[in-house]
Amino acid sequence: MRSIIEWFKYKGWFIFDLPYFIREKEYTIGLELGAKGGRSMYYMLKENKNLKLTGIDLWENMEGSAYKNNQQNEFRCKRKLRRFRDRTTLLKGDAKTMVNEFQDSTFDFIYYDLQCRNMVNFHHEMIALYLPKIKNGGILIGRDFRQFRETLYNLGFEEKDFLNCKMGERVSPRLEYLIIKK
Ligand SMILES: C[S@@+](CC[C@H](N)C(=O)[O-])C[C@H]1O[C@@H](n2cnc3c(N)ncnc32)[C@H](O)[C@@H]1O
């Protein structure tokens, strides 16, 4: 029974962890890279009434069962986030080419969720482009950052910099963050 509950909590990071972590930090300006169907954006916006959130996605069909109908996710995302339209900006395209849309030091946090096959060799470039867009003292949050530790080490982070997202006393099994100091 316990392991089923843990499995739900592990799979439900976007319901149980991310929205409440943002709430505890009282962040008001965020960016999600990899909006997909708007799932994680929805819960962040629902639990954080003062949060303004921008989401970027390619919304192109790609290899892999989760992405073969990815074009439909653009419509799903827009429909899901309609009730938060005053606090939401959705941008379609390659995040690499969109980075100049944002001034440096704009965001309290960036939630980085671009774990797709097309991105395998591009995490370094993408994260390097977006780090300056985070405010001094703001954070980069990641799901399963373990998959690209090397990339983040090469960008100058050390193992001691990786912090677990905590909601009260509870530690997220998947979400970690890095504090950006300028
Ligand atoms: C892991 S999914 C995001 C999941 C989403 N955050 C959620 O909670 O359901 C990754 C998304 O990144 C998008 N993506 C991949 N490469 C991209 C790029 N270069 N620019 C913008 N979006 C990209 C894909 O289209 C895909 O929808």
The ligand as an ORCA input file, in Angstrom:
! r2SCAN-3c Opt
* xyz 0 1
  C       8.578     16.474    -21.257
  S       7.496     17.379    -22.306
  C       6.859     18.624    -21.261
  C       5.878     18.096    -20.257
  C       5.032     19.161    -19.592
  N       5.814     20.129    -18.871
  C       4.019     18.529    -18.669
  O       3.985     18.832    -17.509
  O       3.237     17.702    -19.110
  C       8.649     18.201    -23.328
  C       8.076     19.211    -24.308
  O       9.196     19.979    -24.801
  C       8.909     20.391    -26.095
  N      10.170     20.755    -26.763
  C      11.181     19.930    -27.120
  N      12.175     20.616    -27.689
  C      11.795     21.918    -27.696
  C      12.393     23.108    -28.134
  N      13.601     23.107    -28.713
  N      11.727     24.275    -27.973
  C      10.496     24.292    -27.400
  N       9.876     23.184    -26.949
  C      10.503     22.009    -27.092
  C       8.204     19.205    -26.721
  O       7.405     19.624    -27.800
  C       7.416     18.633    -25.554
  O       6.060     19.015    -25.618
*
